[in-house]
Every structure is written in C-alpha cells, then in structure tokens.
Amino acid sequence: MKCTNCKKEDPWLEIIGSDIICKKCINKNKIMGLVYRTHIDTFHFLLRKLLPKTYQEFMAIGRKQIEDLVNLKKYGIFLKTTNVVELE
C-alpha cells in the first residue's frame, strides 16, 4: 500500500484518521515519533484518545496534549525542556 502523505510504497502503515501513513511520516512529529519508536502500545493509546481526523491534525499534536494523557517518564521517555533559565 502507499502512504497518503509521501506516496511511497511501504508494507507497514498506520491508520491515522482517514489517512494511511508510513513510519517516516509519523517520525516528522518529533514527540509522537519518539513514542512510536519506543512504545508502540502507548502510541496506539494516544491515537485512540486524541482521535486526529487527518494527518495535519496529527502533526498539530503537542507536548501538552500528550503529557495530559500519559506520564512519559514512567515509560522512560525523557523530553528536553523548553524552559531555559540563564543564571548570572
């Protein structure tokens, strides 16, 4: 089958909303790609709870939405913080 985003042939695809997406396109969303590579069951849980209707909605999923549903530290997934404080 072909990925609806990149149109490449791939034997293993994921259904995200109404689109069929390959693992390369899933990895374009940095956080969801990391969850997909490390914990596929958690990835499927997040898809069931967030219910993205299209690939564009999937790409719009942010860190806040994911952390509201799942404690990523429990699974050993540590994300870099975006809040950086410079000390003088």
N, C-alpha and C positions, 0 to 999 in steps of 0.2 A: 504494500500500500504506500501511498505518498503522503507526505506531510503537507498540510494545507498552508503552512507558513512559507517554508522554503522549497516546496515541491520536489524534494528529493525522496528517493525510494528507500524505505527502511523496514526491516522485518519486525521491529518492536516499537510500537507507537502508543501514546497515551491519549485518551479522550478527555479533552478539556472543554466543557460546554458543548458547543456544536462543532468544534474543530478537532481534528486528529493531528497531534503534534509529536515531533521526534524529540529525542533526548537532547540534541544540540540546541533546539529552540527553547526547550524547558530551561536549560542552563543559562539562557540570556537573562532570566530573572535571578539575580545573584543569590538571594536567600532561599527561594524555593528550589533553585538548582542544587544548592548545598544540601537541603533536606532530602531532595530526590536521590542524590548520590549516596547519602549516608544512611537514611532511614526511609525506605520506600513505603512502609506501612503508615508512618506519620504523614508522609506526603499525600497519600490517598485520603487519610483522615481530614487533612486540611482542605483538600479539594471538596470533600463531601460537606464540610461545614461552611466554607466560603462561597461555594456554588458560583464560580465565574461562568458567565454565559458565552463568552468568546475569549480568544487568545489575548485581545487587548485588555480585557478586564483582568485576566490572569497576570499580565505584565504590570498592572497597576497595584497588585497586592503588595503591601508594605510591611515593614518590620513590626509596626504597632499591631496590625491586624493578626499577624502570626503569633506574636507573644501574648495576645489576649486569649488565644485558644490553647496554646501549647507552651509548656516550660521547656525551652530548647536546651537549657543547661542540664536538665535531667537526662537527656539523651547524649550528652557530651558534645553538643554543638555550641561553640563559643563564638559570638559575633563581635567584631571590633566595635567599640563605642564611637558615636559620632560627636559626643560632647567632650571637647578637649579644653582643658583649662591650663593656661600658661602661668607658672609661678615665677615671681620676680625675686 
